[in-house]
Amino acid sequence: QVQLVESGGGSVQAGGSLRLSCAVSGSTYTGNCMGWFRQAPGKERERVATILSGGSSTSYADSVKGRFTISQDNGKKTVYLQMNSLKPEDTAMYYCAAKVYYGGTCRRGVSEYKYWGQGTQVTVSS
């Protein structure tokens, strides 16, 4: 029903930039929490950034504040993650996720996000 497809990953040197995209289909875009999560080998999956589809509220993990920006194009039903000043510790598989919004913030745990994309790899070398 709900499908999420990520793209834009790749390999860059430290200090470089990448822009990830998440295309949403099979559901009404407005009124959902959209999030970017990442998982490195041997590490737990962590929330990177969230945004309310059709809204303006955003949130970021402390480790990426000031470097990453989440945005959306409501017409295209696409969520973006602009990543600047990349560091080797940003290396991970990045996933797009979604959940129905019932109020409050979208800064919720991994288990609350029910729809997931297949992920796109980001590798940052020193």
N, C-alpha and C positions, 0 to 999 in steps of 0.2 A: 504494500500500500504506500507507505512512505519510503522514499528512496533518497539517499544522500551519496553524492559522488564527489570526492576530493580530487584536486589536481594542483599542480604548481610546485611540487616538491623537487628537490635536486641537491646537488653538492656545491657548496660555496666555501670560500675562505673566511676566516674570522674577520668581522667588520663588514661583511657583505650583507645583501638584502635578498629576500624572497617574498613573493606574494602568493599565498594559498587561496584557492577558491573552493567553495562547497555549493554545488548545484542541488536544489531541492525540487522534488517532483512527487506527485501522488497524494498531495495534501494541501490544504489551505495554508498559505505561507504566514499570514498575519495571525498573531496570537499564540506563538510558540516561543519557547526558550531555545536559542541556538548556541552551541558551545564548541570551542576548540579544545581538545585534550591531546596530550602527548604521552608516549611511553617509550622509555629507553630500555635496552636489554638489561634484565635483572632488576629493574625498578618498577614501582607501582605506577599505574596510570594516574596522571594528574591533570587537573583543570588548568587551562591556560588563559582563556578569555570567554566571556559570554555576552550575548546581546539579545534583546527582546525583538523578535521579528515584527516589523511594522512600528516599533517603538524607538526609544532613544536611550534606554538604560544599558550601560555596559559595565563590565567588571574585568579585572585582570589579576593574575597571580603576581605576588610581590616580585618574583624573579624576572618578570618581563615588563613591568611598568616602565613607561618612558621609552621603550624600544619597540613594542608590538602595538598594533592598532587593529581592532576588529571593526568591521563596517558591513554594510549590506546594500544591495540594489533590489528594492522591493519588486520592481517591474520584472527583473530577470530571475527573481526568487533565488538569489545567490548571496552567500555570506563570504566575506573575505577576511584574511588575516595578513596584514602587512607586517613583515618582520624585518627590522633594521638592526644594525650593530650586532649582528649575530655572533654568538660565542660557541666554542666547542661543546659546552654543556647544554646547548639547545638541540644537539643532535638527538633525534628520536623519530618514531613514527607518529605522525600527526593525524588525529581523527576528528572528523566533524560529527556532531551529535545533536539530537533534538529531543525535546520533551514538551508536553502540553503545559501551558502557563496557567496557573490558578491564582496568581497573586504573589506579592513579595518580590524577591529578587530571583534572577536566574542563576545565581552563584550557589548551585546545589551540587551534591555528591554525584560521583560517577554512576551509582546504582539508580539514581532518579532519572537519568537520561536513557530513554528506551529505544531510540533509533540511532543507528550508527552507520557511518560509511566504512569503506574498506581500508582507508588510511593512505597517506602519502609520505614517503620517506624524506626527511631533511637531514643532511649531513654537513656539519661545519668543521672544517679542518683548520689547524693552527699554522 
